[in-house]
Amino acid sequence: MGEDEQLTHRRHDDEVSRTAASADQTLAGAIDQFARDGFTANLSVVGNRLRGAAAQTTFGAEDIVIRDYRRFEGISDPDDMAIVYAIEARGGARGTLVDAYGVYSDPAISAFLGPVRIRRAC
C-alpha cells in the first residue's frame, strides 16, 4: 500500500471511529440526551440552594433527587474531567447540573449534593 493509500485508510478509520461513537460519550451529548429525556433546565448551586437559570424557584437538597449522572474522564488530559447530573426537583422541575470531577470540583456543589439521594428512574 502506498503512502497516499495508507493516509486515506487512516482517515477513513478515524471517521468510522468518530461516527460509531454514541452521542452521550461526550459531555455535550449527555446534556442533549438528558434534555431529550425531559431534563431541560440549566441548574446551578447558589448559596446552599439549587436554581434553574430561567426560573425564580430554588430548591434545597431535601427537595431534589438525582435521577442519573454521567462522568467523563479526559483521555489525554486528567484535568479534563466532568460530571453531569440529571436532577428532578419537588413539583416536577427537571434539569442538569454540571461540575468538574476530581480535584477541580466545586466544593459548594459537592457540599450541596452530599445529602441528595440518587434514585435512578426506571
C-alpha positions in Angstrom: 0.0 0.0 0.0 1.4 3.4 -1.0 1.8 6.3 1.4 -1.3 8.1 0.0 -3.4 4.9 0.4 -2.2 4.5 4.0 -3.1 8.1 4.8 -6.6 7.7 3.2 -7.1 4.4 5.1 -6.2 6.1 8.4 -8.6 9.0 7.8 -11.4 6.5 6.9 -10.7 4.6 10.2 -10.8 7.8 12.2 -14.1 8.8 10.6 -15.6 5.4 11.2 -14.5 5.6 14.9 -16.0 9.1 15.3 -19.3 8.1 13.7 -19.5 4.8 15.6 -19.2 6.6 19.0 -22.6 7.2 20.6 -23.6 10.8 21.2 -23.7 10.5 25.0 -20.0 9.7 25.1 -19.3 13.5 25.3 -20.4 16.0 27.9 -22.5 17.9 25.3 -24.0 14.7 24.0 -25.0 13.6 27.5 -26.6 17.0 28.2 -28.5 16.7 24.9 -29.7 13.2 25.8 -30.9 14.3 29.2 -32.7 17.2 27.6 -34.5 14.8 25.3 -35.5 12.9 28.4 -37.0 16.0 29.9 -34.2 17.4 31.9 -34.2 20.8 30.2 -33.4 23.4 32.8 -29.7 24.5 33.3 -29.2 24.3 37.0 -26.6 25.9 39.3 -25.9 25.9 43.0 -26.2 29.4 44.5 -25.5 29.7 48.2 -27.0 26.5 49.6 -29.8 26.3 47.0 -30.3 24.8 43.6 -31.6 27.2 41.0 -32.6 27.0 37.4 -31.1 29.6 35.1 -34.5 30.7 33.8 -36.7 30.1 36.9 -37.2 32.1 40.0 -37.7 28.9 42.1 -34.9 27.5 44.2 -34.6 24.1 45.9 -32.9 22.7 48.9 -31.1 19.4 49.0 -34.2 17.8 50.6 -36.3 18.9 47.6 -34.3 17.1 44.9 -33.2 13.6 43.7 -30.5 12.7 41.3 -32.2 10.6 38.6 -29.0 9.8 36.6 -25.5 11.0 36.0 -22.6 10.7 33.6 -18.9 11.1 34.4 -16.3 11.9 31.8 -12.6 11.5 32.1 -10.2 13.3 29.8 -8.4 10.9 27.6 -5.3 12.9 27.1 -5.6 15.4 30.0 -6.6 14.3 33.5 -7.6 17.9 34.2 -10.4 17.4 31.6 -12.9 15.6 33.9 -16.5 16.5 34.4 -19.7 15.0 35.7 -23.3 15.9 34.7 -26.3 15.2 36.9 -29.9 14.8 35.8 -31.9 16.2 38.7 -35.6 16.1 39.4 -37.0 18.6 42.0 -40.2 18.5 44.0 -43.0 19.7 41.8 -41.6 18.1 38.7 -38.9 20.6 37.7 -36.1 18.7 35.8 -32.7 19.8 34.7 -28.9 19.2 34.5 -26.1 20.3 36.8 -22.5 20.1 35.5 -19.4 20.1 37.7 -15.8 19.3 37.3 -14.8 15.9 38.6 -11.9 15.3 41.0 -9.6 17.9 42.4 -11.2 20.7 40.4 -14.8 20.0 41.5 -16.7 22.9 43.0 -16.8 22.5 46.8 -20.1 24.2 47.0 -21.7 21.8 44.6 -20.1 18.8 46.4 -21.4 20.0 49.8 -24.9 20.7 48.4 -25.2 17.3 46.7 -23.7 15.3 49.6 -27.1 14.5 51.3 -29.0 14.2 48.0 -30.4 10.8 47.2 -29.6 9.0 43.9 -32.8 7.3 42.7 -32.5 6.3 39.1 -35.6 6.4 37.0 -36.9 3.0 35.8 
